[in-house]
Amino acid sequence: NAGVMQNPRHLVRRRGQEARLRCSPMKGHSHVYWYRQLPEEGLKFMVYLQKENIIDESGMPKERFSAEFPKEGPSILRIQQVVRGDSAAYFCASSPGASSYEQYFGPGTRLTVT
Amino acid sequence: GQNIDQPTEMTATEGAIVQINCTYQTSGFNGLFWYQQHAGEAPTFLSYNVLDGLEEKGRFSSFLSRSKGYSYLLLKELQMKDSASYLCAVRAAYNTDKLIFGTGTRLQVFP
């Protein structure tokens, strides 16, 4: 059973470009969470999605950031017009549903904005 | 507000026991988690506490006191591979599964 997959593992973008980060949850998992980890800081919650629904986006910046989890395919975190402050590791986690408490994390995407 | 505190760094010797403390102040509480994270890698789940008391799992144990807003992770028979960051996280609400993380405690194990 493959774990949570994220790609790309490393992404370099110039200021003003768009970044698209993909997350494929574990098989059978319908809940996806995105977290951001800035250098030397803790993980910060961004958004919680179920298939085709955003459940909690209280941690998402108001502008430039969006997330989706379509019926088919991976969850995508999209950052438009990236700035240097967006440089961070972005982790995706998945869980089977409300009855499960554990979130399984993917290996992360390290975004560098030059 | 939501606040989770844990020491920034700790050191210990191989074979010893170390206790990593975590205090939290959150608007709600629906479980406390400990994760291990090696540098450059994904966090991996270690333990979950939702009721007061001690949960033991091999060399690792986790304790929770909800009235004190306090938890600790106990690592016994330390090994070099235990050198990592240990993240304390709280699920603060019932209607969302989001986790609120502390900044993590970087543990260094010396021979």
HADDOCK unambig.tbl for C-alpha pairs under 7 A between the chains (distance, minus, plus):
assign (segid A and resid 41 and name CA) (segid B and resid 103 and name CA) 5.42 0.50 0.50
assign (segid A and resid 42 and name CA) (segid B and resid 101 and name CA) 6.17 0.50 0.50
assign (segid A and resid 42 and name CA) (segid B and resid 102 and name CA) 5.78 0.50 0.50
assign (segid A and resid 42 and name CA) (segid B and resid 103 and name CA) 3.83 0.50 0.50
assign (segid A and resid 42 and name CA) (segid B and resid 104 and name CA) 6.15 0.50 0.50
assign (segid A and resid 43 and name CA) (segid B and resid 101 and name CA) 5.78 0.50 0.50
assign (segid A and resid 44 and name CA) (segid B and resid 100 and name CA) 6.91 0.50 0.50
assign (segid A and resid 44 and name CA) (segid B and resid 101 and name CA) 6.70 0.50 0.50
assign (segid A and resid 45 and name CA) (segid B and resid 98 and name CA) 6.61 0.50 0.50
assign (segid A and resid 45 and name CA) (segid B and resid 99 and name CA) 6.67 0.50 0.50
assign (segid A and resid 45 and name CA) (segid B and resid 100 and name CA) 6.75 0.50 0.50
assign (segid A and resid 48 and name CA) (segid B and resid 98 and name CA) 6.83 0.50 0.50
assign (segid A and resid 56 and name CA) (segid B and resid 96 and name CA) 6.87 0.50 0.50
assign (segid A and resid 105 and name CA) (segid B and resid 42 and name CA) 5.95 0.50 0.50
assign (segid A and resid 105 and name CA) (segid B and resid 43 and name CA) 6.16 0.50 0.50
assign (segid A and resid 105 and name CA) (segid B and resid 44 and name CA) 6.88 0.50 0.50
assign (segid A and resid 106 and name CA) (segid B and resid 42 and name CA) 5.93 0.50 0.50
assign (segid A and resid 107 and name CA) (segid B and resid 41 and name CA) 5.84 0.50 0.50
assign (segid A and resid 107 and name CA) (segid B and resid 42 and name CA) 4.65 0.50 0.50
assign (segid A and resid 108 and name CA) (segid B and resid 42 and name CA) 6.47 0.50 0.50
